[in-house]
């Protein structure tokens, strides 16, 4: 056994010195380096973006409960290394002189917030600053809109229950301030100790206890898995994705896109390694036949080659992981001014996945050629014929593809995305492989209409039709991957920017009274404040679906994404919002006014198992109930910062129900005085400032844009690895052909011109292949994964063929330079 390992090591060193392994090694290093760099980069960036987003929430995770939770739950969090805290939220009346208002009280204790910081100012709408402290006992910090409602100023006192509190600061931003817009009252931040003295909490108080948790992601996931089965229906466990759907949607899209880029790099890596492994195995057929003549068995051959493969994989994968770590470190150093200030350190999981990816790809695509080596007959020393690829080798390919699919699902985090790309790629390879062969046949008609160099290139293609078709597939797959990444990059980011333009709404205004709607609209026009349509709000609760209670309709633990088991904001409208799309049914017409019809958000409908024509029953605060039919299902862009609703009624159906009105608006920095005047003129109105949230979402988009740009570079590196491996795969045969032609009198210029013509034509055909494949996969991703509008991309058809001809023609011209540099005599003697 030991002597076999020594022989394997000597053969590995000999092959390395001879250059046999350099192609395979380089392809593996580039593949693992690219995937590791993507893994490190996206892992750190996503954790940083998640950390920044958690600053809006005040914690990584929040448990909302109406009553104190078990002490065991908090002890478990401590055992996992999580920090935790508690806040109390409840509505209460506050008084100043003869004025009294309902305020949303938030009682906090030392350590709040666990993530992020409060922003406070000395006067309403004044200069803001960060604060990590909380109001001391006897003091309170108020939202700016509360003071004019009470007719008071900073430094004066207000009454809360049995105590008086001095308002010393204005709260400009409060982490974790969320909830239902219509139920939001002006906020008052107080010390937890003052709540006990105020004596305002008793039986029947609408108290919500928020348990805040922060810590490492792995510990949080373990805690969530442990805690979730023990939660009661009244408990709600939320993170930034659920509590802040706008931020959550931005993070989800970022992860999907970066996962797609990782998936593309893995696919290209597999192609590059397969090409390199094939050339390596073919160059060892003669050695294997000679060893068989000397008495080596099939097991002996495996004992020689498998240790070489494993050692090569470990060294190359380790080097690739190291290069990936260095690349991402340099990238973050280069972009430190644009990226988050506090970046988490590199995690171990991307390194482990990089090593695993390298070994899986190498084993999956290099092991089948190794199995061919053990099947090489001893007679090959005299004859050049080979045994066909054994069935077990195809099984290895199948296992490799399965393992790669699992890795890809891990990279993307989306089985649908993985299946979409793999399915689209498989369909493209099947359909477009036939197209490549047909393109070759069509090009044959040019044989007598072109010059000598082009005839030589065309003849080279037709002498090896299957090899040429394989090269078109390899080159086309590379171009297709690059085009697809660039295409989605532009379309996704353009879509995001369109949803969040410069003058996107940065305030929500709720609780506009019905008799003030006209005067409020006139105020907005007078002060030139851009606003969306005013929508009525009616509070109602969904109680049954097709006569079945919600408890029977929803899966256990499912709250319908926060849309059920609570009162909903219901509205009516005669027009469909511009960022909503009907996916089933129809929107109503003027003739449907007063008809019991609703339009339901599509994801909620899916959770409810409801469709067009089904019956929903709602109850209202007045005690009456109303049964309606679903007229349509809509997709909703929740991250558009515009009013959106789960349920929209047809006009006239909710007439008679008590309603207030709401809208969203854009207030420029110079319009703060107008906003303050709005609060004074309309004291019942609640204004919710979204500026900080929008700034956070914009920053996330900027970070994603940077990640997209640099992930594209990594994908390009993997694509160049495919080009290099493909060129080297036929180099031996080209050296032999070049030596023969040189011996027969061909000049170097003629050979070089022929090679340029051959690879330019290959690139042209690969460009056509890539354009067709990109359209197919883009259609699948746009319509099935990203929910984007799909249109035919004519620029791909116009750009990819000439780009392919130029890129692959230049690469082929450079890669075959050794054919004319090597002495024909030296080449023929080496045979």
Protein Blocks (a to p, Z undefined) as FASTA:
>chain_A
ZZmmmmmmmmmmmmmmnommmmmmmmmmmmmmmmmmmmmmmmmmmmmmmmmmmmmnopab
dcddfbdcdfklmmmmmmnopacdddddddddddehjbccddddddddehiafehcdddd
fbehiacdddfbdcdehiacddfklmmmnopaehiacdehjbccddfbdcfbdghiacjf
klpccdddddfklmmmnopacehiacdddddddddfklmmmmmmmmmmmpcfkbccddfk
lmmmmlmmmmmmmmmmmmmmmmmmmmmmmmmmmmmmmmmmmmmmmmmmmmmmnopafklm
mmmmmmmmmmmmmmmmmmmmmmmmmmmmmmmmmmmmmmcfbdcdddfklmmmmmmmmmmm
mmmmmmmmmmmmmmpcfklmmpccdcdddfklmmmmmmmmmmmmmmmmmmnopaklmmmm
mmmmmmmmmmmmmmmmmmmmmmmmmmmmccfklmmmmmmmmmmmmlmmmmmmmmmmmmmm
mmmmmmmmmmmmmmmmmmmcfklcfbdcehiafklmmmmmmmmmmnopacdddddddddd
dfbgghiafklmpcghiaghopgoiacdddddfbdcfkbccfehjdddfklgoiacdddd
fklmmmnopaehiacddddfkopacddddfbdcdddfknopacdfbdcdehklgoiacdd
dddddddfklmmmmmmmmmmmmmbccddfklmmmmmmmmmmmmmmmmmmmmmmmmmmmmm
mmmmmmmmmmmmmmmmmmmmmmnopafklmmmmmmmmmmmmmmmmmmmmmmmmmmmmmmm
mmmmnopacdddfklmmmmmmmmmmmmmmmmmmmmmmmmmpcfklmmmmZZ
